[in-house]
């Protein structure tokens, strides 16, 4: 249902690409306000993808100074930091510890409840104002589906499920994209020759007088390769999310009984040295052929693999391309440190790989 609805919203009256382009311009305006002085980009880079998700789920974007918005962002950020800590990895392996230990997992639950109650408020507003003939957003589509399923006692279209699904889209759609953007800018500071090549390509293909669009991507192999390489190199979700086998499965002489939780190591594929020579080095050439054309790889799977691949893959790829090209079209990136002194080692490596904190100057061009 979610996949189909996201598709419907993309093909709707205002396509998702329009929303992302609009948000990219708001992001540029916000970055201009820094006046080229050093800033920590974490918060600003979270606002943009979060607003895209908000416009899909409940039709409106927030101003970057909106109190509700700032609160939601803070809770999301706190949760991802905690979920990526070593302590949480221990608890994931020994769940009985949760009941006995004081600790940060209680903060995660509190934050999750806060976000959920905020979303339930939004759902209540929608119930009072939605029009079956004219669905505005994800919540409306869900409420229509719920009405159609009214006669079905076994229906899974409950308000509880709506709040959880919307919460999932909200958290997954904000934090992963914003962390990737933040890591991308750090890598571009570390490798100024890569940044220069990308900016040359933007000047050549897009120019200065219009916004980048998705059609540009096929004419920008180096930029495309750079974004793929960022995702490969940072290995955002090293062990994927837990999945389960749906039936008894034979794998390399092992029998995995139906319902068993399976953890897949995406790192082992993204850092495979046969496919990517020197995988520990950041090099867009990993995705370019001898003639400088973009080269696909079956080993590129930062969004997981199989039927349960990330529902927002298409949206995330669009955001990464449009946000990064729009930033690089409008600003020179300046570091406070010499490139060779910039450390790109993740500071946490649990659920997600988080980049070290850093400051950057956005110098208007």
C-alpha positions as CSV (number, residue, x, y, z in Angstrom):
1,X,0.0,0.0,0.0
2,X,2.8,2.4,1.0
3,X,4.7,1.8,-2.2
4,X,1.7,2.3,-4.4
5,X,0.6,5.4,-2.6
6,X,4.1,7.0,-2.8
7,X,3.9,6.2,-6.5
8,X,0.5,7.9,-6.8
9,X,1.7,11.0,-5.0
10,X,4.7,11.1,-7.3
11,X,2.6,11.0,-10.4
12,X,0.0,13.4,-8.9
13,X,-0.8,17.0,-9.7
14,X,2.5,18.3,-8.3
15,X,5.2,15.7,-8.8
16,X,7.6,14.9,-6.1
17,X,10.4,16.3,-8.2
18,X,8.8,19.7,-8.0
19,X,8.6,19.5,-4.2
20,X,12.3,18.5,-4.0
21,X,13.4,21.3,-6.3
22,X,11.4,23.8,-4.3
23,X,12.9,22.5,-1.0
24,X,16.4,22.7,-2.6
25,X,15.8,26.4,-3.2
26,X,14.7,26.9,0.4
27,X,17.8,25.1,1.5
28,X,20.0,27.4,-0.6
29,X,18.3,30.5,0.9
30,X,18.9,29.1,4.4
31,X,22.5,28.5,3.6
32,X,22.9,32.0,2.3
33,X,21.9,33.3,5.7
34,X,25.2,31.9,7.1
35,X,27.0,34.7,5.2
36,X,29.9,32.4,4.4
37,X,30.8,32.0,8.1
38,X,31.6,28.6,9.6
39,X,28.5,26.5,10.5
40,X,27.6,23.0,11.6
41,X,25.4,21.8,8.7
42,X,23.7,19.0,10.6
43,X,20.5,20.8,11.4
44,X,20.0,22.6,8.1
45,X,20.6,19.4,6.1
46,X,18.0,17.5,8.2
47,X,15.3,20.1,7.6
48,X,15.3,19.7,3.8
49,X,14.6,16.0,3.5
50,X,12.3,16.2,6.5
51,X,10.2,18.8,4.8
52,X,9.9,16.7,1.6
53,X,8.6,13.8,3.7
54,X,6.2,16.2,5.6
55,X,4.8,17.5,2.3
56,X,4.1,13.9,1.1
57,X,2.6,12.7,4.4
58,X,0.6,15.7,5.5
59,X,0.8,18.1,2.6
60,X,2.6,21.0,4.2
61,X,6.2,21.9,4.7
62,X,7.4,23.8,7.8
63,X,9.4,27.0,8.1
64,X,12.9,26.1,9.4
65,X,12.2,28.1,12.5
66,X,8.9,26.4,13.4
67,X,8.9,25.2,17.0
68,X,7.0,21.9,16.3
69,X,9.4,21.2,13.5
70,X,12.5,21.9,15.6
71,X,11.2,19.7,18.3
72,X,10.5,16.8,16.0
73,X,13.9,17.1,14.4
74,X,15.6,17.2,17.8
75,X,13.9,14.0,18.9
76,X,14.7,12.2,15.6
77,X,18.3,13.2,15.8
78,X,18.6,12.1,19.4
79,X,17.1,8.7,18.6
80,X,19.5,8.0,15.7
81,X,22.5,8.9,17.9
82,X,21.4,6.6,20.7
83,X,20.4,3.7,18.3
84,X,23.9,3.9,16.8
85,X,25.7,3.7,20.2
86,X,27.6,0.5,21.3
87,X,25.2,0.2,24.4
88,X,22.2,-0.2,22.1
89,X,24.0,-2.9,20.0
90,X,24.5,-4.9,23.3
91,X,20.8,-4.5,24.1
92,X,19.8,-5.6,20.6
93,X,21.7,-8.8,21.1
94,X,20.5,-9.4,24.7
95,X,16.9,-7.9,24.7
96,X,16.3,-9.1,28.3
97,X,18.7,-6.3,29.5
98,X,16.2,-3.7,28.5
99,X,13.9,-4.5,31.5
100,X,16.7,-4.3,34.1
101,X,18.9,-1.4,33.0
102,X,18.4,2.3,33.3
103,X,19.7,3.9,30.2
104,X,19.3,5.8,27.0
105,X,16.8,3.3,25.5
106,X,14.2,4.9,27.7
107,X,14.8,8.2,26.0
108,X,14.3,6.5,22.6
109,X,10.9,5.2,23.8
110,X,9.9,8.6,25.1
111,X,10.9,10.4,21.9
112,X,9.1,7.8,19.8
113,X,5.9,8.3,21.9
114,X,6.3,12.1,21.4
115,X,6.5,11.8,17.6
116,X,3.7,9.3,17.5
117,X,1.3,11.5,19.5
118,X,2.2,14.5,17.3
119,X,1.4,12.3,14.2
120,X,-1.9,11.1,15.8
121,X,-2.9,14.8,16.2
122,X,-2.2,15.4,12.5
123,X,-4.3,12.2,11.6
124,X,-7.2,13.5,13.7
125,X,-7.1,16.8,11.8
126,X,-7.1,14.9,8.5
127,X,-10.1,12.8,9.6
128,X,-12.1,16.0,10.1
129,X,-11.2,17.6,6.8
130,X,-10.5,14.9,4.2
131,X,-12.5,14.5,1.0
132,X,-12.7,11.1,-0.6
133,X,-12.8,12.6,-4.1
134,X,-9.7,14.6,-3.6
135,X,-7.0,13.0,-1.5
136,X,-4.2,15.5,-0.6
137,X,-1.5,13.3,0.8
138,X,-0.4,9.9,2.3
139,X,-2.7,10.2,5.3
140,X,-5.8,10.9,3.1
141,X,-5.1,7.9,0.9
142,X,-4.8,5.7,4.0
143,X,-8.1,7.0,5.5
144,X,-9.9,6.3,2.2
145,X,-8.4,2.7,2.1
146,X,-9.5,2.3,5.8
147,X,-13.1,3.2,4.9
148,X,-13.1,0.8,2.0
149,X,-11.9,-2.0,4.4
150,X,-14.5,-1.2,7.0
151,X,-16.5,-4.4,6.5
152,X,-13.3,-6.5,6.9
153,X,-12.9,-7.7,10.5
154,X,-9.3,-8.7,9.8
155,X,-8.3,-5.4,8.2
156,X,-4.8,-4.2,9.0
157,X,-5.8,-0.6,8.1
158,X,-6.1,0.7,11.7
159,X,-5.2,4.1,13.1
160,X,-2.5,2.5,15.1
161,X,-0.9,1.1,12.0
162,X,-1.3,4.4,10.2
163,X,0.6,6.3,13.0
164,X,3.4,3.6,12.9
165,X,3.7,3.6,9.2
166,X,3.8,7.4,9.0
167,X,6.3,7.4,11.8
168,X,8.5,5.0,9.9
169,X,8.3,7.0,6.7
170,X,9.1,10.1,8.7
171,X,12.1,8.8,10.6
172,X,13.6,6.7,7.8
173,X,13.0,9.4,5.2
174,X,14.6,12.2,7.2
175,X,17.6,10.8,9.0
176,X,19.2,8.6,6.4
177,X,19.1,11.2,3.6
178,X,20.3,14.0,5.9
179,X,23.2,11.9,7.2
180,X,24.2,10.9,3.7
181,X,24.2,14.6,2.7
182,X,26.2,15.6,5.7
183,X,28.8,12.9,5.0
184,X,28.9,13.8,1.3
185,X,29.8,17.4,2.1
186,X,32.6,16.2,4.5
187,X,34.0,13.9,1.8
188,X,33.9,16.8,-0.8
189,X,35.8,19.0,1.7
190,X,38.4,16.2,2.1
191,X,38.7,15.7,-1.7
192,X,38.6,19.2,-3.3
193,X,39.7,17.8,-6.8
194,X,36.4,15.7,-6.8
195,X,34.4,18.8,-5.9
196,X,36.0,20.8,-8.7
197,X,35.2,18.2,-11.3
198,X,31.5,18.0,-10.1
199,X,31.2,21.8,-10.2
200,X,32.7,21.9,-13.7
201,X,30.1,19.3,-14.8
202,X,27.3,21.3,-13.2
203,X,28.5,24.5,-15.0
204,X,28.6,22.7,-18.3
205,X,25.3,20.8,-18.1
206,X,23.1,23.0,-15.9
207,X,24.7,26.4,-16.0
208,X,23.7,29.1,-13.5
209,X,20.3,30.3,-14.8
210,X,18.1,27.3,-13.9
211,X,17.7,24.7,-11.2
212,X,19.1,21.2,-11.7
213,X,16.5,18.6,-12.6
214,X,16.5,14.8,-12.8
215,X,16.9,14.8,-16.6
216,X,20.3,16.3,-16.1
217,X,21.6,13.2,-14.3
218,X,22.1,11.1,-17.4
219,X,24.3,13.9,-18.8
220,X,26.4,14.1,-15.6
221,X,28.2,10.8,-15.2
222,X,30.9,12.1,-12.9
223,X,28.3,13.7,-10.4
224,X,26.3,10.5,-10.6
225,X,29.4,8.4,-9.8
226,X,30.4,10.7,-7.0
227,X,27.0,10.3,-5.3
228,X,27.1,6.5,-5.7
229,X,30.6,6.5,-4.3
230,X,29.5,8.5,-1.3
231,X,26.8,5.9,-0.5
232,X,29.2,3.0,-1.1
233,X,32.0,4.5,0.9
234,X,30.0,5.6,4.0
235,X,28.2,2.3,4.2
236,X,25.3,4.0,6.0
237,X,23.5,1.0,7.4
238,X,26.3,-1.6,7.7
239,X,24.1,-4.5,8.8
240,X,20.9,-3.5,7.1
241,X,17.7,-3.7,9.1
242,X,16.6,-7.1,10.5
243,X,14.6,-9.2,8.1
244,X,13.0,-12.6,8.6
245,X,12.8,-15.6,6.2
246,X,9.2,-16.3,5.1
247,X,9.6,-20.0,4.7
248,X,12.2,-22.7,5.5
249,X,15.3,-21.7,3.5
250,X,18.3,-23.7,2.5
251,X,21.4,-21.5,2.3
252,X,25.0,-22.9,1.8
253,X,24.1,-26.2,3.4
254,X,22.4,-24.5,6.4
255,X,18.7,-24.8,7.0
256,X,17.2,-21.5,8.2
257,X,13.7,-22.2,9.7
258,X,10.8,-20.1,8.7
259,X,10.5,-16.9,10.8
260,X,14.2,-16.7,11.8
261,X,15.6,-13.2,12.0
262,X,18.3,-12.6,9.4
263,X,20.9,-9.9,9.5
264,X,22.7,-9.2,6.2
265,X,26.1,-7.5,6.0
266,X,25.8,-4.8,3.4
267,X,29.4,-3.7,4.2
268,X,30.7,-7.0,2.8
269,X,29.2,-6.1,-0.6
270,X,29.9,-2.4,-0.6
271,X,33.5,-2.9,0.4
272,X,34.2,-6.0,-1.8
273,X,37.7,-5.5,-3.1
274,X,37.2,-7.6,-6.2
275,X,34.4,-5.3,-7.4
276,X,35.8,-2.1,-6.0
277,X,39.7,-2.0,-6.0
278,X,40.9,-0.3,-2.8
279,X,37.5,-0.1,-1.3
280,X,38.7,1.9,1.7
281,X,39.6,4.8,-0.6
282,X,37.0,7.3,-1.7
283,X,37.1,7.3,-5.5
284,X,34.2,8.1,-7.9
285,X,36.2,6.1,-10.5
286,X,34.7,3.0,-8.8
287,X,31.5,3.9,-10.8
288,X,33.1,5.1,-14.1
289,X,34.3,3.1,-17.1
290,X,37.5,3.8,-19.1
291,X,35.7,6.5,-21.2
292,X,34.3,8.3,-18.2
293,X,30.8,7.0,-18.6
294,X,28.7,6.0,-15.6
295,X,29.1,2.3,-14.8
296,X,26.4,0.4,-12.9
297,X,27.4,-2.2,-10.3
298,X,25.3,-5.1,-8.9
299,X,27.3,-4.7,-5.7
300,X,25.7,-1.2,-5.1
301,X,23.1,-2.0,-2.5
302,X,23.0,0.7,0.2
303,X,19.1,0.5,0.1
304,X,19.2,-3.3,0.9
305,X,18.1,-5.9,-1.6
306,X,15.3,-8.2,-2.5
307,X,11.5,-7.6,-2.2
308,X,11.8,-5.6,1.0
309,X,14.2,-3.1,-0.3
310,X,13.9,0.5,1.0
311,X,10.4,1.9,0.1
312,X,11.9,5.4,-0.4
313,X,14.8,4.5,-2.6
314,X,13.6,6.5,-5.6
315,X,12.9,9.5,-3.5
316,X,16.2,9.3,-1.6
317,X,18.2,9.1,-4.9
318,X,16.3,12.1,-6.3
319,X,16.9,14.2,-3.1
320,X,20.6,13.3,-3.0
321,X,21.1,14.4,-6.6
322,X,19.0,17.5,-6.5
323,X,20.1,18.8,-3.1
324,X,23.8,18.2,-3.7
325,X,23.9,19.7,-7.3
326,X,21.8,22.7,-6.1
327,X,24.2,23.4,-3.2
328,X,27.3,23.0,-5.4
329,X,25.7,25.2,-8.1
330,X,25.3,28.0,-5.6
331,X,28.3,27.7,-3.2
332,X,32.0,27.1,-3.0
333,X,32.7,24.8,0.0
334,X,35.4,25.9,2.3
335,X,36.9,23.9,5.2
336,X,38.5,25.3,8.4
337,X,41.1,22.6,8.1
338,X,43.6,21.5,5.4
339,X,42.0,18.5,3.4
340,X,44.7,16.1,4.7
341,X,43.8,16.9,8.3
342,X,40.0,16.2,7.8
343,X,39.0,12.9,9.4
344,X,36.1,11.0,7.8
345,X,36.1,8.0,10.2
346,X,32.5,7.5,11.5
347,X,32.0,8.4,15.2
348,X,29.3,5.8,15.6
349,X,28.7,2.6,13.7
350,X,25.7,0.9,15.1
351,X,22.4,1.1,13.3
352,X,23.9,3.9,11.1
353,X,27.4,5.2,10.4
354,X,27.5,8.8,11.6
355,X,30.1,11.2,10.4
356,X,32.2,13.1,12.9
357,X,30.9,16.7,13.6
358,X,32.6,19.4,11.5
359,X,32.2,23.0,10.5
360,X,31.9,24.2,6.9
361,X,31.7,27.6,5.1
362,X,29.2,28.0,2.2
363,X,30.7,30.8,0.1
364,X,28.2,32.1,-2.5
365,X,29.5,32.0,-6.1
